[in-house]
Amino acid sequence: MSETNTQKHRRILVIDDSRAIHDDFRKILCPPAPTSQELDRFETALFDTKTEVPEQIRFDLDVAHQGEEGLEKVRRALAAGKPYATAFIDVRKSGKWTRICRS
């Protein structure tokens, strides 16, 4: 199965040492599929109709805990022809990665 242009642009990388931050991004960008069978039956019983719900956009989220790990993931994604559309990076790190970013 080949990816469409829209699917290709749904790849996101999060680089942060906090697992809680990773979890927050997952909650926002990768919510669980709705299980609305019971709600659909209730709606049909009440209104004798069923409302069509638009397809939820889902993102392909990848995470890294450190800059080096994130850079390696970017390199592998590029080599595979599946680059990230965007990255969220915690830039308040100390050490050489902060110096590189400020150069």
DSSP file (Angstrom, degrees, kcal/mol; ACC not computed):
  #  RESIDUE AA STRUCTURE BP1 BP2  ACC     N-H-->O    O-->H-N    N-H-->O    O-->H-N    TCO  KAPPA ALPHA  PHI   PSI    X-CA   Y-CA   Z-CA
    1    1 A M              0   0    0      0, 0.0     2,-0.3     0, 0.0     0, 0.0   0.000 360.0 360.0 360.0 128.3    0.0    0.0    0.0
    2    2 A S        -     0   0    0      1,-0.1     2,-0.3     0, 0.0     0, 0.0  -0.648 360.0-115.4 -93.4 151.0    1.5    3.4   -1.0
    3    3 A E        -     0   0    0     -2,-0.3     2,-0.1     1,-0.1    -1,-0.1  -0.582  22.8-133.0 -82.9 143.3    1.1    6.5    1.1
    4    4 A T     >  -     0   0    0     -2,-0.3     4,-2.2     1,-0.1     5,-0.2  -0.469  31.0-103.3 -83.7 167.0   -0.8    9.5   -0.2
    5    5 A N  H  > S+     0   0    0      1,-0.2     4,-1.3     2,-0.2    -1,-0.1   0.880 123.5  53.8 -58.1 -38.1    0.7   13.0    0.1
    6    6 A T  H  4 S+     0   0    0      1,-0.2     3,-0.2     2,-0.2    -1,-0.2   0.909 108.7  48.1 -64.2 -41.9   -1.6   13.7    3.1
    7    7 A Q  H >4 S+     0   0    0      1,-0.2     3,-1.5     2,-0.2    -1,-0.2   0.880 106.6  57.4 -66.4 -37.4   -0.4   10.6    4.9
    8    8 A K  H >< S+     0   0    0     -4,-2.2     3,-0.8     1,-0.3    -1,-0.2   0.832 102.6  55.5 -62.1 -31.9    3.3   11.4    4.3
    9    9 A H  T 3< S+     0   0    0     -4,-1.3    -1,-0.3    -3,-0.2    -2,-0.2   0.135  89.9  76.5 -91.0  21.5    2.8   14.8    6.0
   10   10 A R  T <   +     0   0    0     -3,-1.5    50,-2.5    75,-0.0     2,-0.5   0.241  64.2 112.4-111.8  11.3    1.5   13.2    9.2
   11   11 A R  E <   +a   60   0A   0     -3,-0.8    74,-3.0    72,-0.2    75,-1.2  -0.761  43.7 179.2 -90.0 125.4    4.8   12.0   10.6
   12   12 A I  E     -ab  61  86A   0     48,-2.7    50,-2.7    -2,-0.5     2,-0.4  -0.972  16.8-155.6-130.7 140.2    5.9   13.9   13.7
   13   13 A L  E     -ab  62  87A   0     73,-2.0    75,-2.8    -2,-0.4     2,-0.5  -0.957   5.0-164.7-115.0 132.9    9.0   13.6   15.9
   14   14 A V  E     -ab  63  88A   0     48,-2.3    50,-2.5    -2,-0.4     2,-0.6  -0.977   2.2-169.4-116.3 122.4    9.0   14.7   19.6
   15   15 A I  E     +ab  64  89A   0     73,-3.2    75,-2.6    -2,-0.5     2,-0.3  -0.933  33.8 123.3-114.9 109.6   12.4   15.0   21.2
   16   16 A D        -     0   0    0     48,-2.3    50,-0.1    -2,-0.6    48,-0.1  -0.956  58.3-134.0-162.2 143.5   12.2   15.5   25.0
   17   17 A D  S    S+     0   0    0     -2,-0.3     2,-0.6    73,-0.0    48,-0.1   0.495  82.5  92.2 -82.2  -1.6   13.6   13.6   28.0
   18   18 A S     >  -     0   0    0      1,-0.2     4,-1.6     2,-0.0     3,-0.4  -0.833  59.0-161.5 -99.3 118.7   10.2   13.7   29.7
   19   19 A R  H  > S+     0   0    0     -2,-0.6     4,-2.7     1,-0.2     5,-0.2   0.841  93.4  62.2 -62.7 -32.7    7.9   10.7   29.2
   20   20 A A  H  > S+     0   0    0      1,-0.2     4,-2.2     2,-0.2    -1,-0.2   0.878 102.0  50.6 -61.5 -37.7    5.0   12.8   30.4
   21   21 A I  H  > S+     0   0    0     -3,-0.4     4,-2.3     2,-0.2    -1,-0.2   0.923 109.3  50.5 -65.6 -43.7    5.6   15.2   27.4
   22   22 A H  H  X S+     0   0    0     -4,-1.6     4,-2.2     1,-0.2    -2,-0.2   0.929 110.9  49.6 -57.5 -45.3    5.6   12.2   25.0
   23   23 A D  H  X S+     0   0    0     -4,-2.7     4,-2.5     1,-0.2    -1,-0.2   0.884 108.0  53.6 -63.1 -39.0    2.3   11.0   26.6
   24   24 A D  H  X S+     0   0    0     -4,-2.2     4,-1.9     1,-0.2    -1,-0.2   0.922 108.8  48.6 -62.2 -43.9    0.8   14.4   26.2
   25   25 A F  H  X S+     0   0    0     -4,-2.3     4,-3.1     1,-0.2     5,-0.4   0.901 110.8  51.3 -62.8 -39.8    1.6   14.5   22.5
   26   26 A R  H  X S+     0   0    0     -4,-2.2     4,-2.4     1,-0.2    -2,-0.2   0.917 108.2  51.9 -62.5 -42.7    0.1   11.1   22.1
   27   27 A K  H  < S+     0   0    0     -4,-2.5    -1,-0.2     1,-0.2    -2,-0.2   0.887 118.1  37.8 -60.3 -38.6   -3.1   12.1   23.8
   28   28 A I  H  < S+     0   0    0     -4,-1.9    -2,-0.2    -5,-0.2    -1,-0.2   0.922 129.3  27.4 -80.0 -46.0   -3.5   15.1   21.5
   29   29 A L  H  < S+     0   0    0     -4,-3.1    30,-1.4     1,-0.2    -3,-0.2   0.647 128.0  36.5 -97.1 -16.4   -2.3   13.7   18.2
   30   30 A C  S  < S+     0   0    0     -4,-2.4    -1,-0.2    -5,-0.4    -2,-0.1  -0.363  72.9 170.5-133.6  55.1   -3.1   10.0   18.5
   31   31 A P        -     0   0    0      0, 0.0    -4,-0.1     0, 0.0    -3,-0.1  -0.292  44.2 -92.9 -65.7 153.7   -6.3    9.7   20.4
   32   32 A P        -     0   0    0      0, 0.0     3,-0.1     0, 0.0    -2,-0.0  -0.290  49.5 -91.3 -64.0 151.8   -7.9    6.2   20.6
   33   33 A A        -     0   0    0      1,-0.1     2,-0.1    -3,-0.1    -3,-0.0  -0.401  51.3-103.6 -62.1 136.1  -10.4    5.4   17.9
   34   34 A P        -     0   0    0      0, 0.0     2,-0.8     0, 0.0    -1,-0.1  -0.370  23.4-153.4 -65.0 138.7  -13.9    6.2   19.1
   35   35 A T        +     0   0    0      1,-0.1     3,-0.2    -3,-0.1     4,-0.2  -0.817  35.1 151.7-110.2  88.3  -16.0    3.3   20.2
   36   36 A S     >  +     0   0    0     -2,-0.8     4,-3.2     1,-0.2     5,-0.2   0.143  26.8 112.3-111.3  19.6  -19.4    4.8   19.6
   37   37 A Q  H  > S+     0   0    0      1,-0.2     4,-2.3     2,-0.2     5,-0.2   0.933  85.6  45.1 -58.8 -44.7  -21.6    1.8   18.8
   38   38 A E  H  > S+     0   0    0     -3,-0.2     4,-2.1     1,-0.2    -1,-0.2   0.918 114.9  47.9 -65.4 -42.8  -23.6    2.3   22.0
   39   39 A L  H  > S+     0   0    0     -4,-0.2     4,-2.8     2,-0.2    -2,-0.2   0.894 110.2  53.0 -63.9 -40.1  -23.9    6.1   21.4
   40   40 A D  H  X S+     0   0    0     -4,-3.2     4,-2.5     2,-0.2    -2,-0.2   0.910 109.4  48.5 -61.3 -42.7  -25.0    5.4   17.8
   41   41 A R  H  X S+     0   0    0     -4,-2.3     4,-2.3    -5,-0.2    -1,-0.2   0.903 112.3  49.1 -64.6 -40.0  -27.7    3.1   19.0
   42   42 A F  H  X S+     0   0    0     -4,-2.1     4,-2.3     2,-0.2    -2,-0.2   0.918 111.6  48.7 -64.2 -44.3  -28.9    5.7   21.5
   43   43 A E  H  X S+     0   0    0     -4,-2.8     4,-3.0     1,-0.2     6,-0.5   0.913 112.0  48.8 -62.6 -43.3  -28.9    8.4   18.9
   44   44 A T  H  X S+     0   0    0     -4,-2.5     4,-1.9     1,-0.2    -1,-0.2   0.903 111.6  49.7 -63.9 -41.0  -30.9    6.3   16.5
   45   45 A A  H  < S+     0   0    0     -4,-2.3    -1,-0.2    -5,-0.2    -2,-0.2   0.891 118.1  39.6 -65.2 -39.1  -33.4    5.4   19.2
   46   46 A L  H  < S+     0   0    0     -4,-2.3    -2,-0.2    -5,-0.1    -1,-0.2   0.927 134.2  17.1 -75.7 -46.6  -33.8    9.0   20.2
   47   47 A F  H  < S-     0   0    0     -4,-3.0    -3,-0.2     2,-0.3    -2,-0.2   0.439  90.2-126.9-112.3  -1.4  -33.8   10.7   16.8
   48   48 A D  S  < S+     0   0    0     -4,-1.9     2,-0.3    -5,-0.4    -4,-0.2   0.839  82.9  84.4  56.1  34.1  -34.4    7.9   14.3
   49   49 A T        -     0   0    0     -6,-0.5     2,-0.4     2,-0.0    -2,-0.3  -0.978  69.0-136.3-155.8 160.8  -31.3    9.0   12.5
   50   50 A K        -     0   0    0     -2,-0.3     2,-0.4    -3,-0.1   -10,-0.1  -0.993  18.5-138.8-126.9 127.4  -27.6    8.5   12.6
   51   51 A T        -     0   0    0     -2,-0.4     2,-0.4   -11,-0.1    -8,-0.0  -0.677  20.0-124.4 -85.4 133.8  -25.2   11.4   12.2
   52   52 A E        -     0   0    0     -2,-0.4    -1,-0.0     1,-0.0    -2,-0.0  -0.648  21.9-150.3 -77.5 129.1  -22.1   10.8   10.1
   53   53 A V        -     0   0    0     -2,-0.4     3,-0.1     1,-0.0    -1,-0.0  -0.873  20.5-116.9-100.8 128.9  -18.9   11.6   12.0
   54   54 A P        -     0   0    0      0, 0.0     2,-0.1     0, 0.0    -1,-0.0  -0.276  39.9 -90.8 -63.8 151.5  -16.0   12.8    9.9
   55   55 A E        -     0   0    0      1,-0.1     2,-0.3     0, 0.0     0, 0.0  -0.400  44.1-120.1 -63.3 133.7  -12.9   10.6    9.9
   56   56 A Q        -     0   0    0     -2,-0.1     2,-0.4    -3,-0.1    -1,-0.1  -0.588  22.3-121.6 -78.9 133.6  -10.5   11.6   12.6
   57   57 A I        -     0   0    0     -2,-0.3     2,-0.4     1,-0.0    -1,-0.1  -0.601  31.3-165.6 -74.9 130.5   -7.0   12.7   11.5
   58   58 A R        -     0   0    0     -2,-0.4     2,-0.3   -28,-0.1   -28,-0.2  -0.921   5.2-146.9-119.9 146.6   -4.3   10.5   13.0
   59   59 A F        -     0   0    0    -30,-1.4     2,-0.9    -2,-0.4   -48,-0.2  -0.811  17.3-125.5-112.4 151.0   -0.6   11.2   13.1
   60   60 A D  E     -a   11   0A   0    -50,-2.5   -48,-2.7    -2,-0.3     2,-0.4  -0.848  38.4-166.8 -93.6 102.2    2.3    8.9   13.1
   61   61 A L  E     -a   12   0A   0     -2,-0.9     2,-0.4   -50,-0.2   -48,-0.2  -0.794  12.7-178.9-102.2 130.7    4.2   10.0   16.2
   62   62 A D  E     -a   13   0A   0    -50,-2.7   -48,-2.3    -2,-0.4     2,-0.3  -0.949  10.3-157.8-123.6 146.5    7.7    9.0   17.0
   63   63 A V  E     -a   14   0A   0     -2,-0.4     2,-0.3   -50,-0.2   -48,-0.2  -0.911  11.5-173.8-128.6 153.5    9.6   10.0   20.1
   64   64 A A  E     -a   15   0A   0    -50,-2.5   -48,-2.3    -2,-0.3     3,-0.1  -0.982  17.9-150.8-139.7 149.3   13.2   10.4   21.3
   65   65 A H  S    S+     0   0    0     -2,-0.3     2,-0.3   -50,-0.2   -50,-0.1   0.706  80.5  28.5 -93.3 -22.1   14.6   11.1   24.7
   66   66 A Q  S  > S-     0   0    0    -50,-0.1     4,-2.2     1,-0.1     5,-0.2  -0.919  81.1-111.1-137.4 161.4   17.8   12.9   23.7
   67   67 A G  H  > S+     0   0    0     -2,-0.3     4,-2.8     1,-0.2     5,-0.2   0.884 115.3  53.6 -60.3 -42.3   19.0   14.9   20.7
   68   68 A E  H  > S+     0   0    0      1,-0.2     4,-2.0     2,-0.2    -1,-0.2   0.918 110.3  47.4 -60.5 -43.8   21.4   12.2   19.5
   69   69 A E  H  > S+     0   0    0      2,-0.2     4,-1.9     1,-0.2    -1,-0.2   0.899 112.2  50.6 -64.0 -41.1   18.7    9.7   19.4
   70   70 A G  H  X S+     0   0    0     -4,-2.2     4,-2.2     2,-0.2    -2,-0.2   0.909 108.5  51.6 -63.4 -43.2   16.4   12.1   17.6
   71   71 A L  H  X S+     0   0    0     -4,-2.8     4,-2.4     1,-0.2    -1,-0.2   0.899 108.7  51.1 -61.6 -40.9   19.0   12.9   15.0
   72   72 A E  H  X S+     0   0    0     -4,-2.0     4,-2.4     1,-0.2    -1,-0.2   0.890 109.0  51.0 -63.8 -38.7   19.5    9.2   14.3
   73   73 A K  H  X S+     0   0    0     -4,-1.9     4,-2.4     2,-0.2    -2,-0.2   0.890 109.5  50.8 -65.5 -38.4   15.7    8.8   13.9
   74   74 A V  H  X S+     0   0    0     -4,-2.2     4,-2.4     2,-0.2    -2,-0.2   0.931 110.5  49.3 -63.4 -45.1   15.7   11.7   11.4
   75   75 A R  H  X S+     0   0    0     -4,-2.4     4,-2.4     1,-0.2    -2,-0.2   0.920 112.8  46.6 -60.9 -44.5   18.5   10.1    9.4
   76   76 A R  H  X S+     0   0    0     -4,-2.4     4,-1.9     2,-0.2    -1,-0.2   0.896 111.6  51.6 -65.0 -39.9   16.8    6.7    9.3
   77   77 A A  H  <>S+     0   0    0     -4,-2.4     5,-2.9     2,-0.2     4,-0.3   0.913 111.6  47.0 -63.9 -42.0   13.5    8.3    8.3
   78   78 A L  H ><5S+     0   0    0     -4,-2.4     3,-1.3     1,-0.2    -2,-0.2   0.917 110.9  51.6 -64.7 -43.4   15.2   10.2    5.4
   79   79 A A  H 3<5S+     0   0    0     -4,-2.4    -1,-0.2     1,-0.3    -2,-0.2   0.837 110.3  49.7 -62.2 -33.1   17.0    7.0    4.3
   80   80 A A  T 3<5S-     0   0    0     -4,-1.9    -1,-0.3    -5,-0.2    -2,-0.2   0.489 116.1-115.6 -83.9  -3.5   13.7    5.2    4.2
   81   81 A G  T < 5S+     0   0    0     -3,-1.3    -3,-0.2    -4,-0.3    -2,-0.1   0.731  88.2 108.5  75.6  21.1   12.1    7.9    2.2
   82   82 A K      < -     0   0    0     -5,-2.9    -4,-0.1    -6,-0.2    -3,-0.1  -0.559  49.2-179.3-128.0  67.1    9.7    8.7    5.0
   83   83 A P        -     0   0    0      0, 0.0     2,-0.2     0, 0.0   -72,-0.2  -0.188  32.9-101.9 -67.7 160.1   10.8   12.1    6.5
   84   84 A Y        -     0   0    0      1,-0.1   -72,-0.2   -10,-0.1     3,-0.1  -0.587  16.9-146.5 -78.5 143.5    9.1   13.8    9.4
   85   85 A A  S    S-     0   0    0    -74,-3.0     2,-0.3     1,-0.3   -73,-0.2   0.839  79.6 -10.4 -76.0 -34.8    6.8   16.6    8.6
   86   86 A T  E     -b   12   0A   0    -75,-1.2   -73,-2.0    -3,-0.0     2,-0.4  -0.979  60.5-144.8-157.3 164.2    7.7   18.4   11.8
   87   87 A A  E     -b   13   0A   0     -2,-0.3     2,-0.6   -75,-0.2   -73,-0.2  -0.999   6.3-150.2-137.2 141.0    9.5   18.0   15.0
   88   88 A F  E     -b   14   0A   0    -75,-2.8   -73,-3.2    -2,-0.4     2,-0.4  -0.961  27.4-175.5-108.3 118.6    8.9   19.3   18.5
   89   89 A I  E     -b   15   0A   0     -2,-0.6     2,-1.0   -75,-0.2   -73,-0.2  -0.959  29.9-133.5-125.9 129.4   12.2   19.6   20.3
   90   90 A D        -     0   0    0    -75,-2.6     3,-0.2    -2,-0.4   -23,-0.1  -0.708  26.9-179.9 -76.1 106.9   12.9   20.6   23.9
   91   91 A V        +     0   0    0     -2,-1.0    -1,-0.2     1,-0.2    10,-0.1   0.371  59.0  91.2 -94.0   4.6   15.7   23.2   23.3
   92   92 A R        +     0   0    0      2,-0.0    -1,-0.2    -3,-0.0     2,-0.2  -0.044  61.7 125.9 -88.9  34.2   16.3   24.0   26.9
   93   93 A K        -     0   0    0     -3,-0.2     2,-0.2     1,-0.0    -2,-0.0  -0.541  54.0-134.2 -88.5 156.0   18.9   21.3   27.2
   94   94 A S        +     0   0    0     -2,-0.2     3,-0.4     4,-0.1     2,-0.2  -0.596  60.9  42.3-100.2 170.5   22.4   21.8   28.4
   95   95 A G  S >> S-     0   0    0     -2,-0.2     4,-1.6     1,-0.2     3,-0.6  -0.483 109.7 -26.4  95.6-163.7   25.6   20.6   26.8
   96   96 A K  H 3> S+     0   0    0      1,-0.2     4,-2.4     2,-0.2    -1,-0.2   0.794 127.6  60.6 -64.5 -30.8   26.8   20.4   23.3
   97   97 A W  H 3> S+     0   0    0     -3,-0.4     4,-2.2     1,-0.2    -1,-0.2   0.885 105.0  49.6 -66.7 -36.2   23.4   20.2   21.6
   98   98 A T  H <> S+     0   0    0     -3,-0.6     4,-1.8     2,-0.2    -1,-0.2   0.924 111.6  48.8 -65.7 -43.4   22.5   23.6   23.1
   99   99 A R  H  X S+     0   0    0     -4,-1.6     4,-0.9     1,-0.2    -2,-0.2   0.891 110.7  50.9 -63.2 -38.8   25.7   25.1   21.8
  100  100 A I  H >< S+     0   0    0     -4,-2.4     3,-0.7     1,-0.2    -1,-0.2   0.923 110.0  49.9 -63.8 -44.4   25.1   23.6   18.4
  101  101 A C  H 3< S+     0   0    0     -4,-2.2    -1,-0.2     1,-0.2    -2,-0.2   0.837 111.0  49.3 -64.2 -32.9   21.6   25.1   18.2
  102  102 A R  H 3<        0   0    0     -4,-1.8    -1,-0.2     1,-0.2    -2,-0.2   0.633 360.0 360.0 -82.8 -13.5   22.8   28.5   19.2
  103  103 A S    <<        0   0    0     -4,-0.9    -1,-0.2    -3,-0.7    -2,-0.1   0.485 360.0 360.0 -71.7 360.0   25.7   28.6   16.6
